[in-house]
């Protein structure tokens, strides 16, 4: 399938860029993971290292400060660890098993990075690391982005319970349902928000509520997630079909075999990319500097995901 993905998917028509401090931040971020105990086995550290979270962050946010890049890289590492715990280590096998962890993490989010609150050591490394991320975002003094991040991470955690319920009942969702929920389970939206944190002049809440801009943001998240699905399909198939993949949901809903479903998923990505470029150009032609900066961040994410997916051993 990996060869199919490379040949069938269109390359995003946006320039590839990369932050100059990727190597520096990679060491710092790996130290953060180890020091907080997010990953405590040699195999887990190799798995996370093979995912190259800082490489993804550096391509997605090439203009950030070094601290901004580090913050995004640490969030991506946290999301990868959480996803792997659910998908590969059994935490997400059922809502009953996952619920206590989600409850503890929601409690952390409810603090909004309160510097006076005690570190939630009793809730475990995932909670301690999430608390650290929220405190660091709060320190940036961009309260609207902090509130957006907290809201999006809540949606992410609750969507993981949806996945766990599907696994418990061996349920394959329909395509429309899956596409909607994938925007939350994929972790793209909180990652977008930390990318926005690196830019002081992006559109405010009133402009972000513009339906055209909101629709473009949703499509950017879709493209990031569908790209991940196509590149991860081989790995997921090797360990047993995963209900939470665009290819699987297309096959389940249409009754198609694997190859037609793969082609349909690739076509959906390619058509979405064309639609995205058209909408991006229209908004760039009429938008102000803030809108154009916003558009650049989403273009970087789409291109970064494609390039990173081709190289990361996470999907090998």
Buried (B, 14 or more C-beta within 10 A) or exposed (E): BBEBBEEBBBEBEBEEBBBEBBEBBBEBBBEBBEEBEBBEEEEBBEBBBEBBBBBBBBBBBBBBEEBBBBBBBBBBBBBBBBBBBBBEEEBBBBBEBBEEBBEBBBBBBEBBBEEEBEEBEEBBBBBBBBBBBBBBBBEBEBEEBBEBBBBBBBBBBBBBBBBBBBBBEEEBBEBEEBBBBBBBBBBBBBBBBBBBBBBEEBBEEEBBEBEEBEEBBBBBBBBBBBBBBBBBBBBBBEEEBBBBBBBBBBBBBEEBEBEBBBBBBBBBBBEBBEBBBEBBEEBBEEBEEBBBBBBBBBBBBBBBBBBBBBEBEBBE
